[in-house]
């Protein structure tokens, strides 16, 4: 009897061990009723908006549903035609004429013309009352002017041609017109009216148009996919846009895949279970795989009938930052607790924190040695990336140095070896990051432990991603946070993070359009220097000089530490063998940057 029981137990355990690879969950999704091919992928949280101008999160529907005049090739980093088939640049570099493809249409069948391009740039992006991140990558010159002069910012020449007038040469201009990180073209016929009227809050109705409570069928797009249905907390279903412009070499219309099911799974462990079960076709397409997942899945490639893609270092950055905002809210209350602000705004304090964080341990224990310790705001793939041996300051793990810096800045230790400031206040702050991202949760837990070794108490609290973005981008109600930011070839692509007026400049967020007023905001001296260098780099066309400008920019960032860089991901993605046409690298911010060319073979 005991032998029989043991054999039964072993049999059950074997079944449980095989369960993740049997595809039981997939059966519920891949029904015979589904017509055509479909791709099932996932992300951690629901979209925050269906309105491109309001988007501040990644990934988003705009990766699937919209395009710009140009696009960035995810393998080469070069700018290629998209909605515009060609462009010409004047000899003085201040006039750029784009020619749209012939016969472009919106997903409702209406023509997409130069009127839509002018509307997008002039009425949305260059509109000071619209809080879109896209405007930050197009601020030109020392006064952060948008393209302007004694003529329109952008002018329609005919139905297929538009001309941009730049007040001065602007090196990043073409890249700023490229999706998915640049300006996406929006439909004038659907949105123009919302820009003519204001709501009860005093803001243009456009700002509250196409929120996630909008019927997906009302969302008009120009990209390869349009919205079919949305169930909050569950999934977004997209279907191929029959009016999408792109065709393959044989003249077949793209995209190849008929439907995309984008599941919202707030826990990466659950995503892993569903991928192994066969319910998901891909994992790591939006954010790289966790290193321990890579080790597990690599052993299962053949049996699980999937492939692991290694794209090298990921092009973004992961960092910790403190709230340095000196302003007051509309009621006159300090945005940051004045006691904490004195700590956070003290350079020696930030340097001590940087030395106290054991980044090699993060890489070894959390990234399994696959990560890249980051010291720069510029992506490692960029030709402007500055290495430590070229004069970039680094903060190696050194708790003794951290304590020395703190004592030199007037902090001290009490009888319990707790760090207190000169007034006897215990040094304690809250650290937040997005919940469900197990890598960031693990990093936050280690930082809490690391800082306890120098007497600092950290209250680590993971939050829902949309709640986190609300705090960092609107209410400003936070002490410190860990977050990632997408990267790329040109440093100016991160202008909305690094310009002091940028919408993603969370560590000292200025007044933004549509937000309650704040009082007494001002940039720090190092922020003004970063502004100067970012503007100089954008206006300089000589590559050698641009290299020097962006080298100086990286030095200023590291010497002043508005953010503390942590460890970068390696670009790792898993995809079933049935998914074909993948072109994966660590350069683009999204593994499916060529989504129209992806196939799913049954």
TITOR-217357 format. One line per 2 residues: number of its first residue (from 1); for each residue x, y, z of C-alpha. Coordinates in nm, 2 decimals, padded with zeros to 4 digits, always signed. Each point is the difference from the previous one (the first is absolute). Layout:
% residues N
NUM	X:Y:Z | ...
//
This chain:
% residues 602
1	+00.00:+00.00:+00.00 | +00.28:+00.24:+00.09
3	+00.18:-00.08:-00.33 | -00.32:+00.06:-00.19
5	-00.06:+00.33:+00.18 | +00.36:+00.10:-00.08
7	-00.04:-00.08:-00.36 | -00.32:+00.20:-00.02
9	+00.16:+00.29:+00.16 | +00.29:-00.01:-00.24
11	-00.24:-00.02:-00.29 | -00.19:+00.31:+00.13
13	+00.33:+00.19:+00.04 | +00.10:-00.09:-00.36
15	-00.33:+00.13:-00.13 | +00.04:+00.32:+00.20
17	+00.36:+00.04:-00.14 | -00.12:-00.04:-00.36
19	-00.31:+00.22:+00.05 | +00.16:+00.33:-00.09
21	+00.08:-00.13:-00.35 | -00.34:-00.17:-00.08
23	-00.18:+00.31:-00.14 | -00.31:-00.04:+00.21
25	-00.05:+00.38:+00.04 | +00.05:+00.05:-00.37
27	-00.30:-00.21:-00.09 | -00.23:+00.26:+00.15
29	+00.15:+00.27:-00.22 | +00.07:-00.18:-00.33
31	-00.35:-00.12:-00.09 | -00.11:-00.12:-00.33
33	-00.24:+00.29:-00.02 | +00.30:+00.23:-00.04
35	+00.05:+00.08:-00.36 | +00.34:+00.07:-00.15
37	+00.33:+00.03:+00.19 | +00.05:+00.15:+00.34
39	+00.28:+00.10:+00.23 | -00.04:-00.02:+00.38
41	+00.23:+00.22:+00.20 | -00.01:+00.17:+00.34
43	+00.09:+00.30:+00.20 | -00.01:+00.09:+00.38
45	-00.27:+00.26:+00.00 | -00.29:+00.15:-00.20
47	+00.05:+00.29:-00.24 | -00.04:+00.33:+00.17
49	-00.15:+00.17:-00.30 | -00.11:-00.04:-00.36
51	+00.11:+00.36:-00.08 | +00.35:+00.02:-00.12
53	+00.06:+00.35:+00.12 | -00.07:-00.11:+00.36
55	+00.22:-00.31:+00.00 | +00.29:-00.01:+00.25
57	+00.03:-00.38:+00.04 | +00.16:-00.29:-00.18
59	-00.11:-00.22:-00.15 | -00.32:+00.15:-00.15
61	-00.25:-00.05:-00.28 | +00.19:+00.25:-00.22
63	+00.26:-00.27:-00.07 | -00.26:-00.19:-00.19
65	-00.24:+00.27:-00.12 | +00.19:+00.31:-00.12
67	+00.29:+00.11:-00.21 | +00.20:+00.31:-00.06
69	+00.14:+00.15:-00.31 | +00.31:-00.21:+00.05
71	+00.10:-00.30:+00.21 | +00.33:-00.12:+00.16
73	+00.14:-00.34:-00.12 | +00.03:-00.21:+00.31
75	+00.31:-00.18:-00.13 | +00.20:+00.28:-00.16
77	-00.14:+00.30:+00.18 | -00.04:+00.19:-00.33
79	-00.30:+00.22:-00.08 | -00.22:-00.15:-00.27
81	-00.32:+00.11:-00.19 | -00.33:-00.08:+00.16
83	-00.31:+00.21:-00.08 | +00.23:+00.23:-00.19
85	+00.16:-00.17:-00.30 | +00.28:+00.25:-00.02
87	+00.14:+00.34:+00.12 | +00.23:+00.27:-00.10
89	+00.21:+00.23:+00.22 | +00.11:+00.34:-00.12
91	+00.37:+00.10:-00.02 | -00.04:+00.22:+00.31
93	-00.16:-00.29:+00.19 | -00.30:+00.22:+00.10
95	-00.26:-00.12:-00.25 | -00.12:-00.37:-00.01
97	-00.26:-00.11:-00.25 | -00.17:-00.34:+00.05
99	-00.19:-00.17:-00.28 | -00.28:-00.24:+00.12
101	-00.07:-00.33:-00.16 | -00.27:+00.01:-00.26
103	-00.34:-00.13:+00.11 | +00.05:-00.01:+00.38
105	-00.32:-00.06:+00.20 | -00.11:+00.00:+00.35
107	-00.16:-00.32:+00.15 | -00.35:+00.15:-00.07
109	+00.09:+00.03:-00.37 | +00.04:+00.38:+00.00
111	+00.31:+00.14:-00.19 | +00.31:+00.07:+00.21
113	+00.15:+00.32:-00.15 | +00.23:+00.29:+00.07
115	-00.28:+00.16:+00.20 | +00.03:-00.28:+00.26
117	+00.38:+00.06:+00.03 | -00.05:+00.38:+00.04
119	-00.28:-00.06:+00.26 | +00.22:-00.24:+00.20
121	+00.30:+00.22:+00.02 | -00.15:+00.35:+00.01
123	-00.32:-00.07:+00.20 | +00.11:-00.28:+00.23
125	+00.38:-00.02:+00.04 | +00.08:+00.37:-00.02
127	-00.31:+00.09:+00.20 | +00.11:+00.13:+00.34
129	-00.33:-00.11:+00.16 | +00.05:-00.37:-00.10
131	+00.22:-00.19:+00.24 | +00.16:-00.24:-00.25
133	+00.35:-00.14:+00.06 | +00.07:+00.02:-00.37
135	+00.05:+00.38:+00.02 | +00.32:-00.04:+00.21
137	+00.19:-00.17:-00.28 | -00.08:+00.30:-00.23
139	+00.10:+00.29:+00.22 | +00.25:+00.20:-00.20
141	+00.25:+00.26:+00.10 | +00.09:+00.17:+00.33
143	-00.36:+00.11:+00.05 | -00.12:-00.35:-00.06
145	-00.20:+00.13:-00.30 | -00.21:-00.22:-00.21
147	+00.06:+00.04:-00.37 | -00.14:+00.35:-00.08
149	+00.07:+00.33:-00.17 | -00.19:+00.24:-00.21
151	-00.18:-00.29:-00.15 | -00.19:-00.31:+00.12
153	+00.20:-00.26:+00.20 | -00.09:-00.26:-00.26
155	-00.17:+00.08:-00.33 | -00.20:-00.20:-00.24
157	+00.13:+00.02:-00.36 | -00.26:-00.24:-00.15
159	-00.19:-00.31:+00.12 | +00.32:-00.21:+00.01
161	+00.27:+00.25:+00.09 | +00.07:+00.20:+00.32
163	+00.29:+00.23:+00.07 | +00.15:+00.06:+00.35
165	+00.19:+00.33:+00.07 | +00.26:-00.03:+00.27
167	+00.13:+00.32:+00.18 | +00.35:-00.16:-00.01
169	+00.16:-00.33:-00.11 | -00.13:-00.28:+00.22
171	+00.19:-00.33:-00.02 | -00.26:-00.22:+00.17
173	-00.29:+00.12:-00.22 | -00.05:-00.31:-00.22
175	+00.03:-00.23:+00.30 | -00.27:+00.20:+00.18
177	-00.24:-00.07:-00.29 | +00.06:-00.38:+00.04
179	-00.23:-00.25:+00.18 | -00.05:-00.14:+00.24
181	+00.19:+00.24:+00.23 | -00.05:+00.31:-00.22
183	-00.31:+00.18:-00.13 | -00.29:-00.21:-00.11
185	-00.24:+00.14:-00.26 | -00.36:+00.06:+00.13
187	-00.33:+00.03:-00.19 | -00.12:+00.35:-00.05
189	-00.35:-00.09:-00.10 | -00.06:-00.19:+00.33
191	+00.18:+00.23:+00.25 | -00.01:+00.35:-00.14
193	-00.33:+00.09:+00.18 | +00.14:-00.10:+00.34
195	+00.27:+00.27:-00.04 | -00.25:+00.27:-00.04
197	-00.19:-00.03:+00.33 | +00.09:-00.03:+00.37
199	-00.14:-00.22:+00.27 | -00.12:+00.10:+00.35
201	+00.36:-00.04:+00.13 | +00.11:+00.28:-00.24
203	+00.21:-00.23:-00.21 | -00.05:-00.08:-00.37
205	-00.25:-00.28:-00.05 | +00.27:-00.17:-00.20
207	+00.19:-00.09:+00.31 | -00.29:-00.21:+00.13
209	-00.08:-00.14:-00.35 | +00.06:-00.37:-00.07
211	+00.06:-00.12:+00.35 | -00.01:-00.37:+00.08
213	-00.38:+00.02:+00.06 | -00.05:+00.09:-00.37
215	-00.15:-00.26:-00.22 | +00.30:-00.15:-00.18
217	-00.19:+00.01:-00.33 | +00.02:+00.38:+00.02
219	+00.38:+00.01:+00.01 | +00.12:+00.09:-00.35
221	+00.36:-00.11:-00.08 | +00.25:-00.01:-00.29
223	+00.22:-00.29:+00.12 | -00.01:-00.37:-00.08
225	-00.26:-00.07:+00.27 | -00.33:+00.15:+00.12
227	-00.17:-00.06:+00.33 | -00.27:-00.27:+00.01
229	-00.09:-00.03:+00.36 | +00.13:+00.08:+00.35
231	-00.08:-00.16:+00.34 | +00.17:+00.19:+00.28
233	+00.23:-00.22:+00.20 | -00.02:-00.28:-00.25
235	+00.09:+00.07:-00.36 | +00.00:+00.23:-00.30
237	-00.07:-00.16:-00.34 | +00.13:+00.16:-00.32
239	-00.09:-00.09:-00.36 | +00.19:+00.07:-00.31
241	-00.08:+00.33:-00.16 | -00.12:-00.07:-00.36
243	+00.11:+00.35:-00.11 | +00.36:-00.03:+00.12
245	+00.24:+00.12:-00.27 | +00.29:-00.26:+00.02
247	+00.04:-00.29:-00.23 | +00.27:-00.27:-00.02
249	+00.24:-00.06:-00.29 | -00.26:-00.21:-00.18
251	-00.27:+00.27:+00.03 | -00.19:-00.18:+00.28
253	-00.16:+00.24:+00.25 | +00.14:+00.02:+00.35
255	-00.03:-00.08:+00.29 | +00.01:-00.38:-00.04
257	-00.16:-00.07:+00.34 | -00.38:+00.05:+00.01
259	-00.05:+00.06:+00.38 | +00.22:+00.08:+00.30
261	-00.12:-00.09:+00.35 | +00.18:+00.22:+00.25
263	-00.06:-00.15:+00.35 | +00.05:+00.20:+00.31
265	+00.18:-00.21:+00.26 | +00.13:+00.19:+00.30
267	+00.26:-00.25:+00.10 | +00.29:-00.12:-00.20
269	+00.00:-00.34:+00.17 | -00.36:-00.05:-00.12
271	+00.11:+00.11:-00.35 | +00.27:-00.27:+00.01
273	-00.25:-00.27:+00.10 | -00.23:+00.10:-00.29
275	+00.29:+00.01:-00.25 | +00.12:-00.35:+00.11
277	-00.36:-00.13:-00.02 | -00.03:+00.12:-00.36
279	-00.25:+00.28:+00.07 | +00.24:+00.27:-00.10
281	+00.19:+00.01:-00.33 | +00.27:+00.24:+00.13
283	+00.16:+00.12:+00.32 | +00.25:+00.29:+00.03
285	-00.13:+00.19:-00.31 | -00.06:+00.32:+00.20
287	+00.25:-00.05:+00.29 | +00.29:-00.24:+00.00
289	-00.05:-00.34:+00.16 | +00.11:-00.03:+00.36
291	+00.34:-00.17:+00.01 | -00.12:-00.30:+00.20
293	-00.27:-00.05:-00.26 | +00.26:-00.01:-00.27
295	+00.19:-00.28:+00.18 | -00.32:-00.20:+00.05
297	-00.14:+00.05:-00.35 | +00.34:-00.06:-00.17
299	-00.01:-00.36:+00.13 | -00.35:-00.04:-00.14
301	+00.04:+00.15:-00.35 | -00.01:-00.33:-00.20
303	-00.27:-00.17:+00.21 | -00.21:+00.31:+00.03
305	+00.04:+00.08:-00.37 | +00.10:+00.36:+00.05
307	+00.32:+00.21:-00.05 | +00.19:+00.23:+00.23
309	+00.13:+00.32:-00.17 | +00.30:+00.18:+00.15
311	+00.02:+00.36:-00.14 | +00.29:+00.11:+00.21
313	-00.02:+00.30:+00.25 | -00.34:+00.16:+00.01
315	+00.01:+00.36:-00.12 | -00.19:+00.16:+00.30
317	+00.11:+00.08:+00.35 | -00.12:-00.10:+00.34
319	+00.05:+00.25:+00.28 | -00.09:+00.12:+00.35
321	-00.08:+00.37:+00.05 | -00.10:+00.23:+00.28
323	-00.27:+00.27:+00.00 | +00.20:+00.33:-00.02
325	-00.30:+00.22:-00.06 | +00.02:+00.33:+00.20
327	-00.34:+00.13:-00.11 | -00.33:+00.02:+00.19
329	-00.34:-00.13:-00.11 | -00.30:+00.22:-00.07
331	-00.08:+00.02:+00.37 | +00.35:+00.13:+00.08
333	+00.11:-00.33:+00.16 | +00.35:-00.13:-00.08
335	+00.00:-00.28:-00.26 | +00.28:-00.18:+00.18
337	+00.03:-00.01:+00.38 | +00.26:+00.27:+00.07
339	+00.20:-00.22:+00.23 | +00.03:-00.27:-00.27
341	+00.06:+00.26:-00.27 | +00.31:+00.12:+00.19
343	+00.13:-00.36:-00.01 | -00.09:-00.07:-00.36
345	+00.13:+00.33:-00.14 | +00.34:-00.06:+00.18
347	+00.24:-00.13:-00.26 | +00.21:-00.18:+00.26
349	-00.31:-00.18:+00.11 | -00.08:-00.12:-00.35
351	+00.37:-00.10:-00.05 | -00.01:-00.20:+00.32
353	-00.32:-00.19:-00.11 | +00.18:-00.08:-00.33
355	+00.30:-00.14:+00.18 | -00.22:-00.20:+00.24
357	-00.20:-00.19:-00.27 | +00.17:-00.33:-00.08
359	-00.05:+00.00:-00.38 | +00.24:-00.30:-00.06
361	-00.22:-00.20:+00.24 | -00.31:+00.11:-00.18
363	+00.16:-00.12:-00.33 | +00.12:-00.33:+00.15
365	-00.31:-00.09:+00.21 | -00.29:+00.16:-00.19
367	+00.13:+00.02:-00.36 | +00.20:-00.33:+00.03
369	+00.31:+00.18:-00.14 | -00.18:+00.08:-00.32
371	-00.06:+00.37:+00.08 | +00.21:+00.30:-00.08
373	+00.10:+00.24:+00.27 | -00.11:+00.34:-00.13
375	+00.17:+00.34:+00.07 | -00.13:+00.22:-00.28
377	-00.33:+00.15:-00.12 | +00.09:-00.11:-00.35
379	-00.06:-00.34:-00.14 | +00.30:-00.23:-00.04
381	-00.09:-00.05:-00.37 | +00.03:+00.38:-00.07
383	+00.31:+00.14:-00.17 | -00.02:+00.27:+00.27
385	+00.03:-00.24:+00.29 | +00.28:+00.10:+00.23
387	+00.20:-00.27:+00.18 | +00.15:+00.04:+00.35
389	+00.35:-00.02:-00.14 | -00.09:+00.31:-00.21
391	-00.06:+00.21:+00.31 | -00.35:-00.10:+00.11
393	-00.03:+00.00:+00.38 | -00.12:-00.32:+00.16
395	-00.11:-00.09:+00.35 | +00.13:-00.34:+00.10
397	-00.14:-00.19:+00.29 | +00.17:+00.14:+00.31
399	-00.21:+00.03:+00.32 | +00.30:+00.15:+00.19
401	+00.02:+00.28:-00.26 | -00.38:+00.05:+00.03
403	+00.02:+00.05:+00.38 | +00.30:+00.23:-00.04
405	-00.21:+00.22:-00.24 | -00.30:+00.00:+00.23
407	+00.21:+00.10:+00.30 | +00.17:+00.27:-00.20
409	-00.34:+00.14:-00.10 | -00.11:+00.04:+00.37
411	-00.18:-00.33:+00.05 | +00.08:-00.21:+00.30
413	-00.07:-00.33:+00.16 | -00.20:-00.04:+00.33
415	+00.06:-00.27:+00.26 | -00.20:-00.25:-00.20
417	+00.22:+00.07:-00.31 | -00.29:+00.16:-00.17
419	+00.07:+00.29:-00.24 | -00.13:+00.33:+00.11
421	+00.04:+00.35:-00.14 | +00.14:+00.30:+00.18
423	-00.34:+00.07:+00.16 | -00.03:-00.36:+00.13
425	-00.26:-00.11:-00.26 | +00.02:-00.37:-00.08
427	+00.09:-00.05:-00.37 | -00.29:-00.19:-00.14
429	-00.18:+00.02:-00.33 | -00.24:-00.20:-00.22
431	+00.12:-00.17:-00.32 | -00.25:-00.11:-00.26
433	+00.01:-00.19:-00.33 | -00.25:-00.18:-00.22
435	-00.15:-00.31:+00.15 | +00.00:-00.32:-00.19
437	+00.35:+00.07:-00.15 | +00.18:-00.26:+00.21
439	+00.35:+00.13:-00.10 | -00.08:+00.35:+00.13
441	-00.17:-00.13:+00.31 | +00.32:-00.21:+00.07
443	+00.22:+00.30:-00.06 | -00.21:+00.22:+00.23
445	+00.02:-00.27:+00.27 | +00.38:-00.01:-00.03
447	+00.04:+00.38:+00.00 | -00.21:+00.00:+00.32
449	+00.25:-00.25:+00.15 | +00.31:+00.18:-00.14
451	-00.11:+00.34:+00.15 | -00.08:-00.15:+00.33
453	+00.38:-00.08:+00.03 | +00.07:+00.37:+00.00
455	-00.28:+00.07:+00.25 | -00.28:+00.11:-00.24
457	-00.35:-00.14:+00.03 | -00.17:-00.05:-00.33
459	-00.38:-00.07:-00.02 | -00.01:-00.20:-00.33
461	-00.35:+00.00:-00.16 | -00.07:-00.14:-00.35
463	-00.30:+00.17:-00.17 | -00.22:-00.07:-00.29
465	+00.17:+00.15:-00.31 | -00.27:+00.25:-00.08
467	-00.01:+00.11:+00.36 | +00.38:+00.05:-00.01
469	-00.02:+00.21:-00.32 | -00.28:+00.21:+00.16
471	+00.23:+00.08:+00.29 | +00.31:+00.07:-00.20
473	-00.16:+00.18:-00.29 | -00.29:+00.19:+00.17
475	-00.04:+00.01:+00.38 | +00.37:+00.00:+00.07
477	-00.08:-00.19:+00.32 | +00.31:-00.22:+00.05
479	+00.34:-00.01:+00.16 | +00.21:-00.23:-00.22
481	-00.08:-00.24:-00.28 | +00.15:-00.26:-00.22
483	-00.10:+00.01:-00.37 | +00.13:-00.07:-00.35
485	+00.02:+00.22:-00.30 | +00.03:-00.10:-00.36
487	+00.32:+00.09:-00.19 | +00.13:+00.01:-00.35
489	+00.27:+00.14:-00.23 | -00.04:+00.37:+00.05
491	+00.02:+00.14:+00.35 | -00.26:+00.26:-00.09
493	-00.26:-00.28:-00.01 | -00.01:+00.03:+00.38
495	-00.06:+00.38:+00.00 | -00.33:-00.04:+00.18
497	+00.19:-00.16:+00.29 | +00.31:+00.23:+00.01
499	-00.13:+00.35:-00.10 | -00.10:+00.18:+00.31
501	-00.34:+00.08:-00.15 | -00.05:-00.36:-00.12
503	-00.32:-00.19:+00.08 | +00.20:-00.30:+00.12
505	+00.25:+00.21:+00.20 | -00.15:-00.16:+00.32
507	+00.28:+00.09:+00.24 | -00.09:+00.37:-00.03
509	-00.32:+00.01:-00.20 | -00.09:+00.35:-00.11
511	-00.35:+00.13:-00.07 | -00.16:-00.21:-00.28
513	-00.30:+00.09:-00.22 | -00.33:-00.11:+00.15
515	+00.13:-00.05:+00.35 | -00.09:+00.19:+00.32
517	+00.24:+00.30:+00.04 | +00.31:-00.03:+00.21
519	+00.19:+00.30:+00.15 | +00.37:+00.08:+00.02
521	+00.13:-00.27:-00.23 | +00.36:+00.06:-00.10
523	+00.28:-00.21:-00.16 | +00.32:-00.08:+00.17
525	+00.33:+00.13:-00.15 | +00.09:-00.34:-00.13
527	-00.34:-00.03:-00.18 | +00.07:+00.32:-00.17
529	+00.33:-00.13:-00.12 | -00.16:-00.32:-00.13
531	-00.26:+00.21:-00.18 | +00.29:+00.20:-00.16
533	+00.18:-00.31:-00.11 | -00.31:-00.17:-00.14
535	-00.09:+00.30:-00.20 | +00.36:+00.04:-00.13
537	+00.01:-00.37:-00.10 | -00.32:+00.03:-00.19
539	+00.10:+00.30:-00.20 | +00.35:-00.13:-00.08
541	+00.03:-00.19:-00.33 | +00.37:-00.08:+00.02
543	+00.03:-00.35:+00.14 | +00.33:+00.05:+00.17
545	-00.13:+00.31:+00.18 | -00.32:-00.18:+00.09
547	+00.21:-00.28:+00.15 | +00.17:+00.25:+00.23
549	-00.32:+00.17:+00.10 | -00.17:-00.32:+00.10
551	+00.31:-00.12:+00.18 | -00.02:+00.32:+00.21
553	-00.37:-00.06:+00.06 | +00.07:-00.35:+00.13
555	+00.27:+00.13:+00.23 | -00.24:+00.27:+00.15
557	-00.27:-00.26:+00.06 | +00.24:-00.24:+00.18
559	+00.17:+00.27:+00.20 | -00.33:+00.14:+00.13
561	-00.19:-00.32:+00.03 | -00.36:+00.11:-00.06
563	-00.06:-00.37:-00.06 | +00.21:-00.30:+00.12
565	+00.04:-00.25:-00.28 | -00.03:-00.37:+00.10
567	+00.03:-00.31:-00.22 | -00.12:-00.02:-00.36
569	-00.19:-00.30:-00.14 | +00.13:-00.22:-00.27
571	-00.25:-00.01:-00.28 | -00.15:-00.35:+00.03
573	-00.32:-00.12:-00.16 | -00.17:-00.34:-00.04
575	-00.23:-00.08:-00.30 | -00.17:-00.31:-00.12
577	+00.14:-00.16:-00.32 | -00.33:+00.08:-00.17
579	+00.08:+00.37:+00.02 | +00.21:+00.09:-00.30
581	+00.16:+00.32:-00.13 | +00.14:+00.12:+00.33
583	+00.29:+00.25:-00.03 | +00.12:+00.04:+00.36
585	+00.27:+00.21:+00.15 | +00.06:+00.21:+00.31
587	-00.02:+00.32:-00.19 | -00.37:+00.07:-00.04
589	-00.23:+00.06:+00.30 | -00.23:-00.28:-00.12
591	+00.08:-00.36:-00.11 | -00.28:+00.01:-00.27
593	+00.11:+00.32:-00.16 | -00.07:-00.16:-00.34
595	-00.34:-00.13:+00.10 | -00.16:+00.03:-00.35
597	+00.26:-00.26:-00.13 | -00.06:-00.25:+00.28
599	-00.17:-00.33:-00.10 | -00.16:-00.27:+00.21
601	+00.01:-00.34:-00.17 | -00.26:-00.26:+00.11
//
